């Protein structure tokens, strides 16, 4: 989950490193550090607990320079967030930054202590620095020392390594964690994410599993897992200056909420025919594969899991295809019974989520019909390793709490359900109408944005609460789950969601005047059932906050606050009803004074198990 960056250049590298860290901070912000090697072979290391701005302030008071350097922003796994546990880790003039987890670190630590090495941190990563130093004692090549060292490591890693005795070299290696190479003029770079390098290049090499790389100012040499020279394609990625900024918004999350009308439009551009969906938007050979599908298996984590739960309703309702949705971290460790002609679908914003990637790799060894990824990052591991891919085009999402990535996933999944319905036993006679519903999404988003001031006022009734309950039914129960997740992520208020029909099976015990109940209540076939459930809450003194359209028939009265939603087509209601729940969570967090974009203990891209 950490972010790493490395530079070898003809100029002072510190500026590139610190700007790269700022762009990587969504991956972790418990601590930050930098190591630079100057031209007289001195190693300069600065690190501190806290965010990148604290590191930059530290260096401003104690200037350092170097043409070769590495830097790190940490999300803590082993060892509490403090300066000692910050990266880079140092051993005998070698500096290392690491993203991943060393599963056998205790065994390696004991062996290294036996060899006389002293540990100064509680991290699993420090063993890597000592291992590399150990192998450097018998290898003149820094690259060779790194390649030999990682043979002892069990777990996941992306590493960047420099040494004061090799002042012209930057080494990178990956296994289970992402790492890319940036191509410059007279300089080269490595990083966890292309976003970190967009200020200096638009040319990238995406390292494959087991690859290592030696970067010098004028050359890069890439080696595969066997140590042989490997040819890897250089990709030119446009929008070099596409760097996320808050603009006039207070937080990235706020900006990303209000971008949803635009990104939904962008996501659907060129993908909606006048009367039908062309299967080819999901990848080469999709039509032939879709005709054979008898079962769908969706695997994801977190917010993406919630979008999968909505998709299950759509796929079974509109396509008559059975659909199973499960959490990737559970799927990857269980024995799986796979029905004949099953499509395996993964959902991810980053495409680097460790559990989701592991699930895909497991699936590829099983008898699935094929694999489809729905993802926001074009060159991610998930996209490259899937048989087919659909890119959501949400753009960079910096706020840790996902917003626009979720709604664009839902739009993609709605497209998928429309497409699959053509080949199912339930031939879709309303395809044109459903496509028009999707086209209307940007307009409906803007109508919800007009409710912002109203939702901000409602948020005042949550700011002093410790618990909240979210309710929904049918395809809106997953939207309640997502709303509860947003509230707990950024406001730190305990929130959970239930199918409204399950109230009497336990959650009613929680209800009193101090537990606000948020209800997703659009007009649909389940509305009358939902109203009965809400009566159970009111009878026990609960305070209701309803998101409902005018035709639902709710009115503001004591014990019930109604936020009136615009009239929205049935087939896209889950997408639109998501947005006010995002706004509610946002405004509650602002009132409580939490760090909206970088909430405690979380990071954006979960690249460790």
C-alpha positions in Angstrom: 0.0 0.0 0.0 3.0 2.2 0.3 4.3 4.5 -2.5 7.8 4.4 -3.8 9.7 6.4 -6.3 13.3 6.4 -7.6 15.3 8.7 -9.9 18.7 8.7 -11.6 19.4 12.0 -13.3 22.0 14.6 -14.4 20.4 17.1 -12.0 19.4 17.2 -8.3 16.7 14.6 -8.0 15.1 15.8 -4.8 12.5 18.0 -6.5 11.3 15.1 -8.6 11.2 12.7 -5.6 9.2 15.0 -3.4 6.7 15.9 -6.1 6.3 12.2 -6.9 5.7 11.5 -3.2 2.9 14.1 -3.1 1.2 12.4 -6.0 1.7 9.0 -4.3 0.5 10.0 -0.8 -2.9 8.5 -1.4 -1.1 5.1 -1.0 -0.1 5.8 2.6 0.7 8.8 4.8 1.9 7.4 8.1 5.5 8.5 7.4 7.8 9.6 4.6 11.5 9.5 3.8 14.1 10.1 1.1 17.7 9.0 0.4 20.0 10.7 -2.1 23.5 9.7 -3.2 25.7 12.6 -4.3 28.6 12.6 -6.7 31.2 12.1 -4.0 29.4 9.0 -2.9 27.8 10.3 0.2 24.4 8.9 1.2 22.0 11.5 2.6 18.9 10.2 4.4 16.0 12.1 5.8 12.7 10.6 7.2 10.0 11.5 9.5 6.7 10.4 10.9 3.7 12.2 9.3 2.9 13.3 5.8 5.0 14.4 2.9 4.8 18.0 3.9 6.6 17.2 7.1 9.4 15.6 5.2 9.7 18.6 2.8 9.8 20.9 5.8 12.6 18.8 7.4 14.7 18.9 4.2 14.1 22.6 3.8 15.9 23.1 7.1 18.7 20.7 6.2 19.2 20.8 2.5 20.5 17.7 0.7 21.3 17.0 -2.9 22.0 14.0 -5.1 21.6 12.9 -8.7 20.4 9.4 -7.6 17.7 8.9 -5.1 14.7 7.0 -3.7 11.7 8.1 -1.6 8.8 6.5 0.2 5.4 7.3 1.7 4.3 4.6 4.2 1.1 2.9 5.2 2.1 1.0 8.3 1.8 -2.8 8.5 4.7 -4.1 10.7 5.7 -1.5 13.2 3.9 1.6 14.5 4.1 4.8 12.5 7.2 6.6 13.7 10.5 7.9 12.4 12.5 4.7 13.2 10.0 2.6 11.2 10.0 5.0 8.3 11.7 4.1 5.0 14.3 4.2 3.5 16.0 1.5 5.5 19.8 1.5 5.4 22.5 -1.1 5.6 26.2 -0.5 4.9 25.6 2.4 2.5 22.7 0.7 0.8 19.2 2.3 0.9 16.0 0.5 0.2 12.3 1.5 0.0 9.7 -1.3 -0.1 6.0 -1.7 -0.9 4.6 -5.1 0.2 4.9 -7.6 3.0 7.8 -9.9 3.8 6.0 -12.9 5.2 9.1 -14.7 6.4 10.7 -11.6 7.9 11.1 -13.0 11.4 13.0 -16.0 10.2 15.2 -13.8 8.0 15.7 -11.3 10.9 16.9 -14.1 13.2 19.4 -15.3 10.6 20.7 -11.8 10.0 21.1 -11.1 13.7 23.1 -14.3 13.9 25.4 -12.9 11.2 26.0 -9.7 13.2 23.4 -7.4 11.7 21.7 -4.8 14.0 18.1 -3.9 13.5 16.9 -0.4 14.3 13.2 -0.7 13.4 10.2 -3.1 13.9 9.4 -3.3 10.2 9.5 -6.4 8.0 11.2 -4.3 5.3 14.5 -3.7 7.1 15.5 -7.3 6.5 15.6 -6.5 2.8 18.3 -3.9 3.2 20.5 -6.2 5.3 19.9 -9.1 2.8 21.1 -6.9 -0.1 24.1 -5.7 1.9 25.0 -9.3 2.7 24.9 -10.2 -1.0 26.8 -7.1 -2.0 29.8 -8.3 0.1 30.3 -11.0 -2.5 28.9 -9.3 -5.6 30.4 -6.2 -7.2 27.1 -5.6 -9.1 24.3 -3.9 -7.0 21.8 -5.4 -9.4 23.1 -8.9 -8.8 23.0 -8.4 -5.0 19.4 -7.3 -5.2 18.5 -10.3 -7.5 20.1 -12.7 -5.1 18.6 -11.1 -2.0 15.0 -11.3 -3.2 15.4 -15.1 -3.7 15.1 -15.4 0.1 11.9 -13.3 0.4 8.5 -14.9 0.7 5.6 -12.4 0.1 5.0 -9.4 -2.0 7.4 -6.6 -2.8 8.3 -3.7 -5.1 11.7 -2.3 -4.3 13.8 0.7 -5.2 17.5 0.5 -4.2 20.5 2.8 -4.3 24.0 2.5 -2.9 26.7 5.1 -2.2 29.2 2.7 -3.8 27.2 2.7 -7.0 26.3 6.3 -7.5 25.2 6.0 -11.1 22.7 3.1 -10.6 19.0 2.8 -9.5 17.7 -0.7 -9.1 14.1 -1.8 -9.1 12.4 -5.2 -8.7 8.8 -6.4 -8.3 6.9 -9.5 -7.3 3.3 -9.2 -6.3 3.4 -5.4 -6.1 3.3 -2.9 -9.0 6.3 -1.1 -10.3 6.8 1.0 -13.5 9.8 2.5 -15.2 9.6 6.1 -16.6 11.7 7.0 -19.6 13.3 10.4 -19.7 16.1 12.3 -21.6 19.3 11.8 -19.7 17.4 10.4 -16.7 15.1 7.5 -15.8 12.7 6.8 -13.0 10.8 4.0 -11.2 7.6 4.4 -9.2 4.6 2.5 -7.9 2.2 4.5 -10.1 2.5 6.5 -13.4 0.8 9.4 -11.6 4.0 10.0 -9.6 6.0 10.5 -12.8 3.5 12.5 -15.0 5.4 15.7 -14.2 8.6 14.4 -15.9 7.5 11.9 -18.6 4.7 10.3 -20.6 6.8 7.2 -21.6 6.5 4.1 -19.4 7.5 0.5 -19.2 5.2 -1.7 -17.0 7.3 -4.3 -15.4 6.0 -7.8 -15.4 5.9 -10.2 -12.4 9.5 -11.1 -11.3 11.1 -8.4 -13.4 14.2 -6.4 -12.2 15.6 -3.3 -13.7 18.9 -1.4 -13.6 18.4 2.3 -14.5 21.2 4.7 -15.3 21.1 8.1 -16.8 21.2 7.0 -20.4 20.1 3.4 -20.2 17.7 0.9 -18.7 18.2 -2.9 -18.6 15.3 -5.1 -17.7 15.6 -8.8 -16.6 13.0 -11.4 -16.2 12.5 -13.7 -13.2 15.2 -16.0 -14.5 17.8 -13.2 -14.8 17.7 -13.1 -18.6 17.5 -9.8 -20.5 13.8 -9.1 -21.2 12.3 -6.9 -23.9 9.4 -4.8 -22.6 7.3 -2.5 -24.6 7.5 1.3 -24.0 4.1 2.8 -23.8 3.3 6.4 -24.6 0.5 7.6 -22.4 -1.1 10.9 -23.3 -2.4 13.6 -21.0 1.0 14.2 -19.5 -0.3 17.2 -17.6 -3.4 15.3 -16.3 -2.5 15.8 -12.6 -5.2 15.8 -10.1 -5.8 19.2 -8.4 -8.5 20.3 -6.1 -9.3 23.4 -8.2 -11.8 25.5 -6.3 -13.0 22.7 -4.1 -12.0 22.2 -0.5 -11.2 18.5 -0.8 -10.4 16.0 -3.5 -13.4 14.0 -2.4 -15.7 16.9 -2.9 -14.3 17.6 -6.3 -14.7 13.9 -7.3 -18.3 13.8 -6.2 -19.1 16.8 -8.3 -17.2 15.4 -11.3 -19.6 12.4 -11.6 -21.9 14.0 -14.1 -18.9 14.6 -16.4 -17.1 11.3 -15.9 -20.2 9.3 -16.4 -20.6 11.0 -19.7 -17.0 10.4 -20.6 -17.3 6.7 -19.5 -20.3 6.1 -21.8 -19.0 8.1 -24.8 -18.7 5.9 -27.9 -20.1 2.9 -26.1 -23.8 3.5 -26.5 -25.2 2.7 -29.9 -28.5 4.4 -31.0 -30.4 1.2 -30.4 -28.0 -1.4 -29.0 -24.7 -2.1 -27.2 -21.9 -3.6 -29.3 -20.3 -6.4 -27.3 -16.9 -5.4 -28.6 -16.7 -2.6 -26.0 -15.8 -5.3 -23.5 -13.0 -6.8 -25.5 -12.1 -8.9 -28.6 -14.2 -12.0 -28.9 -16.7 -10.8 -26.3 -19.8 -11.5 -28.4 -18.9 -15.2 -29.0 -18.1 -15.6 -25.3 -21.2 -13.8 -24.1 -23.4 -16.1 -26.2 -22.1 -19.1 -24.1 -22.4 -17.6 -20.6 -24.6 -19.6 -18.2 -23.3 -18.3 -14.9 -21.4 -15.2 -13.7 -18.9 -15.0 -10.8 -18.0 -11.5 -9.6 -15.1 -11.0 -7.2 -14.0 -7.6 -5.7 -13.1 -5.8 -2.5 -14.6 -2.9 -0.6 -16.6 -0.4 -2.6 -16.1 -2.5 -5.8 -17.7 -5.4 -4.0 -20.8 -3.2 -3.4 -21.0 -2.4 -7.1 -20.9 -6.2 -7.8 -23.8 -6.7 -5.4 -25.9 -4.2 -7.4 -24.8 -5.9 -10.7 -26.1 -9.2 -9.3 -29.6 -7.8 -9.2 -29.3 -6.4 -12.7 -27.9 -9.5 -14.2 -30.4 -11.8 -12.7 -33.4 -9.4 -13.3 -32.6 -8.4 -16.9 -30.6 -11.4 -18.2 -31.9 -14.4 -16.2 -28.3 -15.4 -15.6 -27.4 -16.7 -12.1 -24.7 -14.5 -10.5 -22.5 -15.0 -7.5 -20.7 -12.0 -5.9 -18.0 -12.5 -3.2 -15.1 -10.8 -1.5 -11.7 -11.5 -3.2 -9.9 -12.1 0.1 -12.3 -15.0 0.8 -12.5 -16.4 -2.7 -8.8 -16.8 -3.1 -8.5 -19.2 -0.1 -11.5 -21.5 -0.7 -12.2 -24.4 -2.9 -14.4 -23.3 -5.7 -17.2 -25.3 -7.5 -17.5 -23.7 -10.9 -20.6 -24.2 -13.0 -20.2 -24.8 -16.7 -19.7 -21.7 -18.9 -19.0 -19.3 -16.1 -17.6 -15.8 -16.8 -15.2 -14.5 -14.1 -15.5 -10.8 -13.5 -13.2 -8.6 -11.4 -13.9 -5.1 -10.3 -11.2 -2.6 -9.1 -10.5 1.1 -9.2 -6.7 0.8 -9.3 -6.3 -2.6 -10.9 -3.6 -3.4 -8.3 -5.6 -4.6 -5.3 -3.6 -7.5 -4.0 -6.6 -9.8 -3.1 -8.4 -9.1 -6.4 -5.2 -9.8 -8.4 -4.7 -13.0 -6.5 -8.3 -14.0 -7.2 -7.8 -13.4 -10.9 -4.6 -15.5 -10.9 -6.4 -18.3 -9.1 -9.3 -18.1 -11.6 -7.0 -18.4 -14.6 -6.0 -21.8 -13.3 -9.6 -22.9 -13.1 -12.2 -23.8 -15.7 -13.8 -20.5 -16.2 -15.1 -19.5 -19.7 -13.0 -16.4 -19.5 -12.2 -13.3 -17.4 -13.4 -9.7 -17.7 -12.0 -6.8 -15.6 -13.8 -3.6 -15.1 -11.2 -1.1 -14.0 -10.2 2.6 -14.0 -6.5 2.3 -14.8 -5.6 1.2 -18.3 -2.2 -0.3 -17.7 -2.9 -1.9 -14.4 -1.9 -5.5 -13.6 -5.6 -6.5 -13.5 -6.3 -5.2 -17.0 -3.1 -6.7 -18.5 -3.8 -10.1 -17.0 -7.5 -10.4 -17.8 -8.8 -11.9 -21.1 -11.1 -8.8 -21.6 -11.3 -5.4 -20.0 -13.6 -2.4 -19.8 -12.1 0.9 -18.7 -14.3 3.1 -16.7 -12.5 6.4 -17.6 -13.2 8.0 -14.2 -9.8 9.7 -14.2 -7.4 10.0 -11.2 -9.3 9.5 -8.0 -7.2 10.9 -5.1 -9.7 10.8 -2.3 -9.3 7.6 -0.4 -13.0 7.2 -0.1 -14.1 6.1 -3.6 -16.9 8.1 -5.3 -16.7 8.5 -9.0 -14.9 5.2 -9.5 -18.0 3.5 -7.9 -20.6 5.2 -10.0 -18.7 4.6 -13.2 -18.3 0.9 -12.3 -22.1 0.8 -11.8 -22.6 2.4 -15.3 -20.2 -0.2 -16.8 -22.0 -3.1 -15.1 -25.4 -1.7 -16.2 -24.0 -1.7 -19.8 -22.8 -5.3 -19.3 -26.3 -6.4 -18.1 -27.9 -4.7 -21.1 -25.4 -6.4 -23.5 -25.8 -9.9 -21.9 -29.6 -9.7 -22.0 -29.5 -9.9 -25.8 -28.1 -13.5 -25.6 -30.2 -14.7 -22.6 -33.5 -16.5 -22.5 -35.0 -13.1 -21.6 -34.5 -11.3 -24.9 -34.2 -7.6 -24.1 -37.0 -5.8 -25.9 -36.3 -2.5 -24.0 -32.6 -2.1 -25.0 -33.1 1.3 -26.6 -35.0 2.6 -23.6 -32.3 1.3 -21.2 -29.6 3.0 -23.2 -31.6 6.3 -23.1 -31.7 5.8 -19.3 -27.9 5.7 -19.2 -27.6 8.8 -21.4 -29.7 10.7 -18.9 -27.3 10.0 -16.0 -25.3 13.3 -16.3 -28.6 15.4 -16.1 -29.8 13.4 -13.0 -26.4 13.9 -11.3 -26.7 17.6 -11.7 -30.2 17.6 -10.2 -28.8 15.7 -7.1 -26.0 18.3 -6.8 -28.6 20.9 -6.3 -29.5 19.1 -3.0 -26.0 19.8 -1.6 -27.0 22.6 0.7 -30.0 20.7 2.0 -27.8 17.6 2.7 -25.2 19.9 4.4 -27.9 21.0 6.9 -29.0 17.4 7.5 -25.4 16.5 8.2 -25.5 18.7 11.3 -27.7 16.1 13.0 -25.0 13.4 12.5 -21.9 15.2 13.7 -22.4 14.4 17.4 -23.5 10.8 16.9 -21.4 7.7 17.4 -23.5 5.2 15.4 -25.8 5.2 12.4 -27.9 2.5 10.6 -28.5 2.5 6.9 -31.4 0.6 5.3 -32.3 -0.4 1.7 -34.1 -3.1 -0.1 -33.4 -5.0 -3.3 -30.8 -3.4 -5.5 -30.7 -0.5 -3.1 -29.5 -2.5 -0.2 -25.9 -2.5 -1.7 -26.3 1.3 -2.0 -27.1 1.5 1.7 -23.9 -0.6 2.3 -21.9 1.8 0.3 -23.4 4.8 2.1 -22.5 3.3 5.5 -19.0 2.6 4.3 -18.5 6.2 3.2 -19.7 7.5 6.6 -17.4 5.3 8.6 -14.4 5.8 6.3 -14.2 9.6 6.6 -16.2 10.6 9.7 -15.2 7.7 11.9 -18.8 7.2 12.9 -19.7 3.6 13.3 -22.2 2.8 10.6 -23.7 -0.4 9.3 -26.3 -1.3 6.7 -29.0 -3.9 6.7 -31.7 -5.0 4.3 -34.7 -3.3 5.7 -36.6 -6.5 6.0 -34.0 -7.8 8.5 -34.7 -5.1 11.1 -36.7 -7.4 13.3 -33.9 -10.0 13.2 -31.6 -8.0 15.5 -30.9 -4.4 14.4 -34.0 -3.0 16.0 -32.3 -3.5 19.3 -30.0 -0.6 18.4 -32.7 1.9 17.7 -33.1 5.0 19.9 -32.9 8.7 19.5 -29.1 8.6 19.3 -28.9 6.3 16.3 -30.0 8.1 13.1 -31.4 5.8 10.4 -30.6 6.6 6.8 -33.0 5.0 4.3 -32.6 4.6 0.5 -36.3 4.7 -0.5 -37.0 5.2 -4.2 -40.4 4.4 -5.6 -40.3 0.8 -6.7 -42.0 -2.6 -6.2 -40.6 -2.9 -2.7 -41.6 0.6 -1.4 -44.7 -0.6 0.5 -42.7 -3.3 2.2 -40.1 -0.7 3.1 -42.7 1.6 4.6 -43.7 -1.2 6.9 -40.1 -1.6 8.0 -39.8 2.1 8.7 -42.9 2.0 10.9 -41.0 -0.4 13.1 -38.2 2.2 13.5 -40.6 5.1 14.3 -42.5 3.0 16.9 -39.2 2.7 18.8 -38.3 6.4 18.7 -35.8 6.2 15.9 -35.0 9.3 13.8 -35.4 8.6 10.0 -33.6 10.3 7.2 -35.1 9.3 3.9 -33.8 9.8 0.4 -36.9 9.4 -1.7 -38.6 10.8 -4.8 -41.9 12.8 -4.6 -44.0 9.9 -5.7 -42.9 7.8 -2.7 -45.4 9.8 -0.6 -43.1 10.7 2.3 -43.4 14.0 4.1 -41.3 15.8 6.6 -42.7 15.4 10.1 -41.4 14.9 13.6 -39.0 11.9 13.6 -38.7 11.9 9.8 -36.5 14.1 7.5 -37.1 13.6 3.8 -34.5 14.7 1.2 -36.5 14.7 -2.1 -34.7 13.1 -4.9 -35.3 13.8 -8.6 -37.4 11.5 -10.7 -35.0 8.9 -12.1 -35.5 5.9 -14.5 -35.8 2.7 -12.6 -32.9 1.0 -14.3 -30.3 3.6 -13.1 -31.7 4.6 -9.7 -28.9 2.8 -7.8 -26.3 5.0 -9.5 -28.1 8.3 -8.8 -29.1 7.4 -5.2 -25.5 6.8 -4.4 -24.5 10.5 -4.8 -26.5 12.0 -1.9 -25.1 9.4 0.5 -21.6 10.5 -0.6 -22.5 14.1 0.1 -23.9 13.3 3.5 -20.7 11.5 4.5 -18.6 14.3 3.2 -20.4 17.0 5.1 -20.5 15.1 8.3 -16.7 14.6 8.1 -16.1 18.3 7.4 -18.2 19.2 10.5 -16.3 16.7 12.6 -13.0 18.1 11.3 -11.5 14.8 10.1 -9.0 14.4 7.3 -11.5 13.8 4.5 -9.1 12.9 1.7 -6.7 10.9 3.8 -8.7 9.3 6.6 -6.8 7.6 9.4 -5.5 4.1 9.0 -6.6 3.8 5.4 -4.9 4.1 2.0 -6.3 4.2 -1.6 -4.7 1.3 -3.3 -4.6 -1.9 -1.2 -1.5 -3.6 -2.7 -0.8 -5.8 0.3 -2.8 -8.7 1.7 
